[in-house]
């Protein structure tokens, strides 16, 4: 896989997803960057904004396995990972794999299930493996968890544990579309197309699983200078010592920022990372890793505003 091919595939995937997703450019790019960087994504937004539709469109753009789990209060960990069943005829246990054994996994409304079930994803998201009854089973590459949650409705939900939130490379926000995009959505329906039947949109697969793996391997060769590594550490350090922040980002945040910056550079056709790559990714990487102090939340301060303030104070290295 050559660098110019990465850019071509990236743009082609955006074009195919754009056949069904109107607008939401940042969301689409963020999901693709995370996928190519071997990261997972938490997508947050009100109902009806196309979060699930985006994942379904992505699954058609990439020719690989796709699984969906609808999180509910009665969902058990074995419903995700699978379980061993005793075969009376064979006189031995056989493993029935769960939906987690796939390439792209949609964890829909992940905060609808209790922490015990949510935690069953921890090992898979971090180590790309699942341990069941003491037996460890590897997950195939590529592997991506796309989790959605509704920030408005809190009744019957369970906040994600900090350990799990930290395992998401990005947290991407979906907001109501501007007028021109909403008109575009209605035009799709007016033309007779129905997003519930994606076959009508003519989405083509622009890459296979082996192409994704090749890109993920190529990304590791993208150049990042030591001064940019220090820039990432300076951002993390400033975040941890920021007045309105009670708990700052972990070192995993810096690793994710490094991986994502390399991937973004490759998708833009460069074999080197720039400070602008890191600035662009900072809200995606940090917004879910900053726990604000109660008094800051009372004053209406948001994680995104905090990240913006932090980035303004940390001096970026010069070329």
C-alpha positions as CSV (number, residue, x, y, z in Angstrom):
1,X,0.0,0.0,0.0
2,X,1.5,3.3,-1.1
3,X,0.8,6.6,0.6
4,X,-1.1,8.1,-2.4
5,X,-3.3,5.1,-2.3
6,X,-4.3,5.8,1.3
7,X,-5.5,9.3,0.4
8,X,-7.4,7.9,-2.6
9,X,-9.1,5.2,-0.5
10,X,-9.9,7.7,2.3
11,X,-11.5,10.2,-0.1
12,X,-13.4,7.4,-1.9
13,X,-14.8,6.1,1.4
14,X,-16.0,9.6,2.3
15,X,-17.6,9.9,-1.1
16,X,-19.5,6.6,-0.7
17,X,-20.7,7.4,2.8
18,X,-21.8,10.8,1.6
19,X,-24.3,9.1,-0.7
20,X,-26.5,8.5,2.3
21,X,-25.1,10.8,5.1
22,X,-25.7,14.4,4.3
23,X,-23.2,16.7,5.8
24,X,-21.5,15.6,9.1
25,X,-18.1,15.8,7.4
26,X,-16.2,15.9,10.7
27,X,-18.1,12.8,12.1
28,X,-17.4,10.8,8.9
29,X,-13.7,11.7,8.8
30,X,-13.3,11.0,12.5
31,X,-14.8,7.5,12.2
32,X,-12.6,6.7,9.2
33,X,-9.4,8.0,10.9
34,X,-10.1,5.9,14.0
35,X,-10.8,2.8,11.9
36,X,-7.5,3.2,10.1
37,X,-5.7,4.0,13.3
38,X,-7.1,0.8,15.0
39,X,-9.1,2.9,17.5
40,X,-12.6,2.8,18.8
41,X,-15.1,5.6,18.7
42,X,-17.9,6.8,21.0
43,X,-20.5,8.7,19.1
44,X,-22.8,10.9,21.2
45,X,-25.9,12.8,20.0
46,X,-29.7,13.0,20.2
47,X,-31.8,10.4,18.5
48,X,-32.5,10.5,14.8
49,X,-29.3,12.2,13.6
50,X,-27.9,9.2,11.7
51,X,-25.5,7.6,14.1
52,X,-26.6,4.1,13.3
53,X,-27.0,4.9,9.6
54,X,-23.4,6.1,9.5
55,X,-22.1,2.8,10.8
56,X,-24.2,0.8,8.4
57,X,-22.9,2.9,5.5
58,X,-19.3,2.4,6.7
59,X,-19.9,-1.4,6.8
60,X,-20.9,-1.3,3.1
61,X,-18.0,0.9,2.2
62,X,-15.5,-1.6,3.7
63,X,-15.9,-5.2,2.5
64,X,-15.6,-7.0,5.9
65,X,-17.7,-8.5,8.6
66,X,-20.2,-6.3,10.5
67,X,-22.0,-7.0,13.7
68,X,-24.6,-5.1,15.8
69,X,-25.5,-5.3,19.4
70,X,-28.5,-3.4,20.8
71,X,-27.7,-2.7,24.4
72,X,-30.5,-3.3,26.8
73,X,-30.8,-3.5,30.6
74,X,-31.1,-7.3,30.5
75,X,-28.1,-7.9,28.1
76,X,-25.5,-10.2,29.6
77,X,-21.8,-10.3,28.9
78,X,-22.1,-13.8,27.3
79,X,-24.6,-12.2,24.8
80,X,-21.6,-10.2,23.5
81,X,-18.7,-12.6,23.7
82,X,-20.4,-16.0,23.3
83,X,-20.4,-19.0,25.5
84,X,-19.5,-22.7,25.8
85,X,-22.3,-25.2,25.2
86,X,-22.0,-28.9,26.0
87,X,-22.6,-31.1,23.0
88,X,-24.2,-34.4,24.2
89,X,-23.4,-36.1,20.9
90,X,-19.8,-35.1,20.8
91,X,-19.4,-35.4,24.6
92,X,-17.5,-32.1,24.8
93,X,-18.0,-28.4,25.1
94,X,-18.3,-26.3,21.9
95,X,-17.9,-22.6,21.7
96,X,-20.7,-20.5,20.2
97,X,-19.1,-17.2,19.3
98,X,-21.0,-13.9,20.0
99,X,-21.4,-10.9,17.8
100,X,-18.1,-9.4,19.1
101,X,-16.3,-11.7,16.7
102,X,-16.5,-9.4,13.7
103,X,-14.5,-6.5,12.1
104,X,-16.9,-3.6,12.7
105,X,-19.0,-3.8,15.8
106,X,-21.9,-1.4,16.4
107,X,-22.6,-1.1,20.2
108,X,-25.9,0.8,19.9
109,X,-27.0,2.8,23.0
110,X,-24.1,1.3,25.0
111,X,-25.2,3.2,28.1
112,X,-28.5,1.2,28.3
113,X,-26.7,-1.9,29.8
114,X,-25.3,-2.2,33.3
115,X,-21.5,-1.8,34.0
116,X,-21.0,-5.6,34.1
117,X,-22.0,-5.9,30.5
118,X,-20.3,-2.8,29.4
119,X,-17.0,-4.1,30.9
120,X,-17.1,-7.2,28.7
121,X,-15.9,-4.9,25.9
122,X,-12.8,-3.7,27.8
123,X,-10.5,-6.5,26.9
124,X,-11.7,-6.6,23.3
125,X,-11.2,-2.8,22.8
126,X,-7.7,-2.7,24.3
127,X,-6.2,-6.1,23.5
128,X,-8.2,-7.3,20.5
129,X,-9.0,-10.5,22.4
130,X,-11.7,-12.1,24.5
131,X,-11.3,-14.4,27.5
132,X,-14.1,-16.9,28.1
133,X,-14.0,-19.6,30.8
134,X,-10.2,-19.1,31.0
135,X,-9.7,-19.5,27.2
136,X,-8.4,-16.5,25.3
137,X,-9.6,-16.0,21.8
138,X,-8.0,-13.5,19.4
139,X,-10.2,-11.1,17.4
140,X,-9.4,-10.7,13.7
141,X,-8.0,-7.5,12.3
142,X,-9.3,-5.0,11.5
143,X,-11.5,-4.5,14.6
144,X,-13.5,-1.4,15.4
145,X,-16.0,-0.7,18.1
146,X,-18.4,2.1,17.3
147,X,-20.6,2.8,20.3
148,X,-23.5,5.3,20.4
149,X,-25.2,6.9,23.3
150,X,-27.9,9.5,23.8
151,X,-26.8,12.4,26.1
152,X,-30.3,13.7,26.6
153,X,-32.3,10.8,28.1
154,X,-30.8,9.6,31.4
155,X,-33.6,7.4,32.7
156,X,-32.7,3.7,32.5
157,X,-29.1,4.4,31.6
158,X,-25.8,3.5,33.2
159,X,-22.8,6.0,32.9
160,X,-19.8,4.3,31.2
161,X,-17.0,3.4,33.7
162,X,-14.0,5.7,33.4
163,X,-11.8,2.7,32.4
164,X,-14.0,2.0,29.4
165,X,-14.4,5.7,28.4
166,X,-10.6,5.9,28.3
167,X,-10.4,3.0,25.8
168,X,-12.2,5.0,23.2
169,X,-9.7,6.8,20.9
170,X,-12.3,9.5,20.0
171,X,-15.5,10.8,21.3
172,X,-17.4,12.4,18.4
173,X,-20.4,14.6,18.8
174,X,-23.4,14.7,16.5
175,X,-25.6,17.8,16.4
176,X,-28.6,18.9,14.5
177,X,-27.8,19.7,10.9
178,X,-27.8,23.2,9.4
179,X,-30.7,24.1,7.2
180,X,-29.1,23.3,3.9
181,X,-28.1,19.8,5.0
182,X,-31.6,19.2,6.4
183,X,-33.1,20.2,3.1
184,X,-30.7,17.7,1.5
185,X,-32.0,14.9,3.8
186,X,-35.5,15.7,2.8
187,X,-34.6,15.7,-0.9
188,X,-33.3,12.1,-0.5
189,X,-36.7,11.0,0.8
190,X,-38.5,13.1,-1.8
191,X,-36.6,11.4,-4.6
192,X,-37.9,8.1,-3.4
193,X,-34.8,6.8,-1.6
194,X,-35.1,5.3,1.8
195,X,-32.1,5.0,4.2
196,X,-33.7,1.9,5.6
197,X,-32.8,0.2,2.3
198,X,-29.2,1.2,1.7
199,X,-29.1,-0.9,-1.5
200,X,-30.9,1.9,-3.2
201,X,-28.0,4.3,-2.7
202,X,-25.5,2.3,-4.7
203,X,-22.8,2.4,-2.0
204,X,-19.7,0.5,-3.3
205,X,-17.0,-1.2,-1.3
206,X,-13.8,0.8,-1.8
207,X,-11.6,-1.4,0.4
208,X,-11.3,-4.8,1.8
209,X,-10.1,-6.0,5.2
210,X,-6.6,-6.6,3.9
211,X,-6.5,-3.1,2.5
212,X,-7.4,-1.7,6.0
213,X,-4.7,-3.8,7.6
214,X,-2.1,-2.6,5.0
215,X,-3.0,1.0,5.8
216,X,-2.8,0.4,9.5
217,X,0.7,-1.0,9.1
218,X,1.8,1.8,6.8
219,X,0.6,4.5,9.3
220,X,3.3,3.3,11.7
221,X,6.0,4.5,9.3
222,X,4.7,8.1,9.2
223,X,7.3,10.5,10.6
224,X,6.7,12.4,13.8
225,X,9.5,14.6,15.1
226,X,10.5,14.6,18.8
227,X,9.4,18.2,19.2
228,X,5.8,17.1,18.3
229,X,6.0,14.3,20.9
230,X,6.9,16.9,23.4
231,X,4.0,19.0,22.2
232,X,1.6,16.1,22.9
233,X,3.0,15.7,26.4
234,X,2.8,19.4,27.0
235,X,-0.9,19.3,26.1
236,X,-1.5,16.4,28.4
237,X,0.4,18.0,31.3
238,X,-1.5,21.3,30.9
239,X,-4.8,19.4,30.9
240,X,-3.9,17.6,34.1
241,X,-3.0,20.9,35.9
242,X,-5.8,23.0,34.5
243,X,-7.8,24.8,37.2
244,X,-11.2,23.6,36.1
245,X,-10.1,20.0,35.6
246,X,-10.5,17.5,38.4
247,X,-9.1,14.5,36.5
248,X,-7.0,14.8,33.4
249,X,-6.1,12.5,30.5
250,X,-4.1,9.3,31.0
251,X,-0.9,8.5,29.0
252,X,-3.2,6.4,26.7
253,X,-4.6,9.7,25.5
254,X,-1.1,10.7,24.3
255,X,-0.6,7.3,22.5
256,X,-4.0,7.7,20.8
257,X,-3.2,11.2,19.7
258,X,0.1,10.0,18.2
259,X,-1.6,7.1,16.3
260,X,-4.4,9.3,15.1
261,X,-2.1,12.1,14.0
262,X,0.0,9.7,12.0
263,X,-3.2,8.3,10.4
264,X,-4.6,11.8,9.7
265,X,-1.3,12.8,8.0
266,X,-1.4,9.7,5.8
267,X,-5.0,10.4,4.9
268,X,-4.0,13.9,3.9
269,X,-1.2,12.5,1.7
270,X,1.7,13.4,3.9
271,X,4.4,11.1,5.3
272,X,5.0,13.4,8.3
273,X,2.9,14.9,11.1
274,X,2.3,18.6,11.6
275,X,1.2,20.6,14.7
276,X,-2.1,21.3,12.9
277,X,-2.8,17.6,12.8
278,X,-2.5,17.4,16.6
279,X,-4.6,20.6,17.1
280,X,-7.4,19.2,14.9
281,X,-7.5,15.9,16.8
282,X,-7.2,17.4,20.3
283,X,-11.0,17.8,21.0
284,X,-11.7,14.3,19.7
285,X,-9.1,12.7,21.9
286,X,-9.5,14.8,25.0
287,X,-13.2,15.8,25.4
288,X,-14.2,12.4,27.1
289,X,-11.0,12.2,29.2
290,X,-11.5,15.5,31.1
291,X,-13.5,15.3,34.3
292,X,-14.4,18.9,35.2
293,X,-14.7,20.2,38.7
294,X,-18.4,20.5,39.9
295,X,-18.0,24.3,40.3
296,X,-16.9,24.5,36.7
297,X,-19.8,22.5,35.5
298,X,-22.2,24.7,37.5
299,X,-20.8,27.7,35.7
300,X,-21.6,26.0,32.4
301,X,-18.1,25.2,31.3
302,X,-17.8,22.3,28.9
303,X,-15.0,19.9,28.1
304,X,-14.8,21.3,24.5
305,X,-14.4,24.8,25.8
306,X,-11.8,23.6,28.3
307,X,-9.8,21.9,25.5
308,X,-10.0,25.1,23.4
309,X,-8.6,27.1,26.3
310,X,-5.8,24.6,27.0
311,X,-4.8,24.5,23.3
312,X,-4.5,28.3,23.2
313,X,-2.0,28.3,26.1
314,X,0.2,25.5,24.9
315,X,2.8,26.8,22.4
316,X,3.0,24.7,19.3
317,X,6.5,23.9,17.9
318,X,7.6,25.8,14.8
319,X,8.5,24.1,11.6
